[in-house]
């Protein structure tokens, strides 16, 4: 049994086909097929059922896959440790990127718990917006990210770590005129009032919840977004935890917009690239968060 054979087998399972596996680990499709067949021949078992459109794990394959993942993970950690030791630096910083909207109290609590459990690990924290979080991973500026599902695809491995509630809000003095006697605000009533969006660059069309027509202002952070809305200069979808006090004190009010996702809840994920080997520190973080999530009450 060779490590390349195990990596080929794991790639087929995770990518769903021999061709995709070949592309993912930069091998030819025949070499991937040969590697899996060699494993099956060595132990006299069938790891993959090839009769369906996509190869699927047999009962023996499932058990073999589970242990293969553990072994490759340990090998990767050992390789990273060896490189760090060779450079004279055993400990590397954990490079973490978090979507600004994802800094909820439960997420902060997880970060604090990790720091307390691993005081020797230095965290390099960066925040970004929407697709920018995943771009940090692709450009190798971060190893692990936390954010919503923007930009997630087969390149990523992700674990749900929390929920985020979003709410449309506006200054209370503006709402009666916008409603015009109705419970819901018609979209055309908002066309002259800027929708405030937190994003990296105004020209990047990465937002899902925007009106098809109307004015848009782009700001760099949610505090600026909140300040403008509270000043009556626009309206916005905001993370509820950021505006809870403003709603209770009457500085902002909820707004229901017709045929628009005015109030919603969606999951937040811990994310890494599927084909990127994590550093020892990043693996510590990933494992710690997954274990901490298991301890949360249902």
C-alpha positions as CSV (number, residue, x, y, z in Angstrom):
1,X,0.0,0.0,0.0
2,X,1.3,3.4,-1.0
3,X,0.3,6.9,0.1
4,X,-0.4,7.9,-3.5
5,X,-2.8,5.0,-3.8
6,X,-4.7,6.1,-0.7
7,X,-4.8,9.7,-1.9
8,X,-6.2,8.6,-5.3
9,X,-8.9,6.5,-3.5
10,X,-9.9,9.4,-1.2
11,X,-10.0,11.8,-4.1
12,X,-12.4,9.5,-6.1
13,X,-14.7,9.2,-3.1
14,X,-14.7,13.0,-2.3
15,X,-14.9,14.2,-5.8
16,X,-17.5,11.7,-7.0
17,X,-15.7,10.4,-10.1
18,X,-12.4,9.2,-11.4
19,X,-12.1,12.1,-13.9
20,X,-12.8,14.7,-11.2
21,X,-10.3,13.0,-8.9
22,X,-7.7,13.1,-11.6
23,X,-8.2,16.8,-12.1
24,X,-8.2,17.5,-8.3
25,X,-4.9,15.8,-7.5
26,X,-3.3,16.5,-11.0
27,X,-3.0,12.9,-12.1
28,X,-4.2,11.1,-15.2
29,X,-7.5,9.2,-15.0
30,X,-5.9,5.8,-15.9
31,X,-3.4,6.3,-13.0
32,X,-6.2,7.0,-10.6
33,X,-8.1,3.9,-11.7
34,X,-4.9,1.8,-11.5
35,X,-4.2,3.0,-7.9
36,X,-7.6,2.1,-6.7
37,X,-7.5,-1.3,-8.4
38,X,-4.0,-1.9,-6.8
39,X,-5.5,-1.3,-3.4
40,X,-8.4,-3.7,-4.1
41,X,-6.1,-6.3,-5.5
42,X,-3.7,-6.1,-2.5
43,X,-6.4,-6.9,0.0
44,X,-8.8,-8.9,-2.1
45,X,-11.8,-6.6,-1.5
46,X,-13.9,-4.3,-3.6
47,X,-13.7,-0.7,-2.4
48,X,-16.0,0.9,-5.0
49,X,-19.1,-0.1,-6.8
50,X,-18.6,0.9,-10.4
51,X,-22.0,-0.3,-11.7
52,X,-23.8,3.0,-11.2
53,X,-23.2,6.3,-12.9
54,X,-20.9,7.4,-10.2
55,X,-18.6,5.1,-8.2
56,X,-20.0,4.5,-4.7
57,X,-18.4,3.0,-1.6
58,X,-19.1,-0.6,-0.7
59,X,-19.4,-1.7,2.9
60,X,-15.7,-2.6,3.0
61,X,-14.9,0.6,1.1
62,X,-16.6,2.8,3.8
63,X,-14.5,1.3,6.6
64,X,-11.4,1.5,4.5
65,X,-12.1,5.1,3.5
66,X,-12.6,6.2,7.1
67,X,-9.2,4.8,8.2
68,X,-7.5,6.1,5.0
69,X,-8.6,9.6,5.8
70,X,-7.2,9.4,9.4
71,X,-3.9,8.0,8.1
72,X,-3.5,10.7,5.4
73,X,-4.3,13.4,7.9
74,X,-1.6,12.2,10.2
75,X,0.9,12.0,7.4
76,X,0.0,15.6,6.3
77,X,0.5,16.8,9.9
78,X,3.8,15.0,10.2
79,X,5.0,16.5,6.9
80,X,4.1,20.0,8.0
81,X,5.8,19.5,11.4
82,X,8.9,18.3,9.6
83,X,8.9,21.4,7.4
84,X,8.4,23.7,10.4
85,X,11.2,22.0,12.3
86,X,13.5,22.2,9.3
87,X,12.9,26.0,9.3
88,X,13.5,26.2,13.0
89,X,9.9,27.2,13.7
90,X,7.7,24.5,15.1
91,X,4.7,26.8,15.8
92,X,3.0,28.7,13.0
93,X,0.2,31.3,13.3
94,X,-3.3,30.2,12.6
95,X,-4.5,32.2,9.6
96,X,-8.3,32.7,10.0
97,X,-10.7,34.8,8.0
98,X,-14.2,35.6,9.3
99,X,-17.1,37.3,7.5
100,X,-17.9,40.5,9.3
101,X,-21.6,39.5,9.7
102,X,-20.5,36.2,11.3
103,X,-19.1,37.7,14.4
104,X,-22.0,36.6,16.5
105,X,-21.6,35.9,20.2
106,X,-21.7,32.1,19.8
107,X,-18.8,32.4,17.2
108,X,-16.9,34.7,19.5
109,X,-17.4,32.2,22.3
110,X,-15.9,29.4,20.2
111,X,-12.8,31.6,19.3
112,X,-12.3,32.5,23.0
113,X,-12.6,28.8,24.0
114,X,-10.0,27.8,21.5
115,X,-7.6,30.5,22.7
116,X,-8.0,29.3,26.2
117,X,-7.5,25.7,25.2
118,X,-4.5,26.4,23.0
119,X,-2.7,29.5,24.4
120,X,0.4,28.8,22.4
121,X,-1.3,29.2,19.1
122,X,-1.1,32.7,17.7
123,X,-4.2,33.7,15.6
124,X,-3.9,36.0,12.6
125,X,-7.5,37.2,12.1
126,X,-8.8,38.9,9.1
127,X,-12.4,40.0,8.3
128,X,-14.0,40.3,4.9
129,X,-17.4,40.3,3.2
130,X,-19.4,37.6,1.3
131,X,-17.3,36.0,-1.5
132,X,-14.1,37.7,-0.1
133,X,-13.9,35.1,2.7
134,X,-13.6,32.2,0.2
135,X,-11.2,34.2,-1.9
136,X,-8.9,34.5,1.1
137,X,-8.7,30.7,1.1
138,X,-8.1,30.3,-2.6
139,X,-5.3,32.9,-2.5
140,X,-3.8,31.1,0.5
141,X,-4.2,34.2,2.7
142,X,-6.1,32.1,5.2
143,X,-6.4,28.4,6.0
144,X,-9.8,28.4,7.6
145,X,-12.7,30.7,7.2
146,X,-16.0,31.3,8.9
147,X,-18.9,32.8,7.0
148,X,-22.2,32.2,5.0
149,X,-22.5,29.9,2.0
150,X,-21.5,32.6,-0.6
151,X,-19.2,31.0,-3.1
152,X,-19.2,27.5,-1.6
153,X,-18.8,24.7,-4.1
154,X,-17.1,21.3,-4.5
155,X,-13.7,22.9,-3.8
156,X,-14.7,23.4,-0.2
157,X,-15.2,21.4,2.9
158,X,-17.6,23.1,5.4
159,X,-19.2,22.5,8.7
160,X,-22.2,24.4,10.0
161,X,-21.2,26.4,13.1
162,X,-24.1,28.6,13.8
163,X,-27.1,30.6,12.5
164,X,-27.5,34.2,11.5
165,X,-30.8,36.2,11.5
166,X,-31.1,39.0,9.0
167,X,-33.7,41.8,9.3
168,X,-34.7,44.7,7.0
169,X,-34.7,48.0,8.9
170,X,-35.3,51.7,8.3
171,X,-35.6,54.9,10.4
172,X,-38.9,55.0,12.1
173,X,-39.8,58.4,10.7
174,X,-39.6,57.0,7.1
175,X,-41.7,53.9,7.5
176,X,-45.3,55.4,7.4
177,X,-44.7,57.1,4.1
178,X,-43.1,54.1,2.7
179,X,-45.9,51.8,3.7
180,X,-48.5,54.2,2.3
181,X,-51.3,52.7,4.4
182,X,-50.2,49.0,3.8
183,X,-48.5,46.5,6.0
184,X,-45.8,45.8,3.4
185,X,-43.7,48.3,1.6
186,X,-43.9,48.1,-2.2
187,X,-40.5,47.8,-3.9
188,X,-41.0,50.9,-6.0
189,X,-41.5,52.9,-2.9
190,X,-37.8,52.2,-2.1
191,X,-36.3,53.1,-5.5
192,X,-35.3,56.6,-4.4
193,X,-34.1,55.6,-0.9
194,X,-30.6,54.0,-1.1
195,X,-30.2,50.4,-0.1
196,X,-27.0,50.4,2.0
197,X,-24.8,47.4,1.3
198,X,-21.6,46.3,3.1
199,X,-19.2,45.0,0.5
200,X,-15.6,45.2,-0.7
201,X,-16.0,47.0,-4.0
202,X,-19.1,48.7,-5.3
203,X,-18.7,47.1,-8.8
204,X,-18.7,43.5,-7.4
205,X,-22.1,42.0,-7.8
206,X,-21.9,39.5,-5.0
207,X,-25.1,40.3,-3.0
208,X,-28.1,38.1,-3.2
209,X,-30.6,40.3,-1.5
210,X,-30.8,43.5,-3.5
211,X,-33.7,45.2,-5.3
212,X,-33.4,44.8,-9.1
213,X,-34.0,48.6,-9.4
214,X,-33.1,51.4,-7.1
215,X,-30.2,53.3,-5.6
216,X,-27.4,51.5,-3.8
217,X,-24.7,52.8,-1.5
218,X,-21.7,50.6,-0.7
219,X,-19.8,50.9,2.6
220,X,-16.9,48.9,4.0
221,X,-18.4,47.8,7.3
222,X,-21.6,47.2,9.2
223,X,-21.1,50.0,11.6
224,X,-21.1,52.5,8.7
225,X,-24.2,50.8,7.3
226,X,-26.0,51.0,10.7
227,X,-25.0,54.6,11.2
228,X,-26.4,55.7,7.8
229,X,-29.7,53.8,8.3
230,X,-30.2,55.3,11.8
231,X,-29.6,58.7,10.2
232,X,-32.6,58.1,7.9
233,X,-30.3,58.1,4.8
234,X,-31.2,54.6,3.5
235,X,-32.5,51.2,4.4
236,X,-30.7,47.8,4.8
237,X,-30.8,44.2,5.7
238,X,-28.8,43.9,8.9
239,X,-27.7,41.0,11.2
240,X,-30.3,41.1,14.0
241,X,-27.7,40.9,16.8
242,X,-26.1,44.1,15.6
243,X,-29.3,46.1,15.7
244,X,-31.1,44.5,18.6
245,X,-30.6,47.5,20.9
246,X,-31.5,50.0,18.2
247,X,-34.8,48.1,17.6
248,X,-35.6,48.0,21.3
249,X,-34.8,51.7,21.8
250,X,-36.8,52.8,18.7
251,X,-33.9,54.1,16.7
252,X,-34.7,51.6,14.0
253,X,-37.9,49.6,13.0
254,X,-38.4,46.4,11.1
255,X,-39.7,46.8,7.5
256,X,-41.5,44.2,5.4
257,X,-40.8,44.6,1.7
258,X,-43.2,43.1,-0.8
259,X,-41.8,40.1,-2.7
260,X,-38.4,40.5,-1.0
261,X,-36.6,38.4,1.7
262,X,-37.1,41.0,4.4
263,X,-36.4,38.7,7.3
264,X,-34.5,35.4,7.1
265,X,-32.2,33.1,8.9
266,X,-29.3,31.2,7.3
267,X,-26.4,29.0,8.4
268,X,-22.8,30.0,9.1
269,X,-20.0,27.6,8.2
270,X,-16.4,26.9,9.1
271,X,-14.8,26.4,5.7
272,X,-11.5,25.1,4.2
273,X,-10.3,24.1,0.8
274,X,-10.8,20.4,0.0
275,X,-7.4,19.8,-1.5
276,X,-5.4,22.0,0.8
277,X,-3.3,20.4,3.5
278,X,-4.0,22.2,6.8
279,X,-1.1,23.2,9.0
280,X,-0.9,21.7,12.5
281,X,-2.4,24.8,14.0
282,X,-5.3,25.0,11.5
283,X,-6.0,21.3,12.1
284,X,-6.1,21.9,15.8
285,X,-8.6,24.7,15.3
286,X,-10.8,22.7,12.9
287,X,-10.9,19.6,15.3
288,X,-11.5,21.8,18.3
289,X,-14.5,23.6,16.8
290,X,-16.0,20.4,15.5
291,X,-15.7,18.8,19.0
292,X,-17.0,21.9,20.7
293,X,-20.1,21.9,18.4
294,X,-20.8,18.3,19.5
295,X,-20.9,19.5,23.1
296,X,-23.5,22.1,22.4
297,X,-27.0,21.4,23.7
298,X,-29.4,20.4,20.9
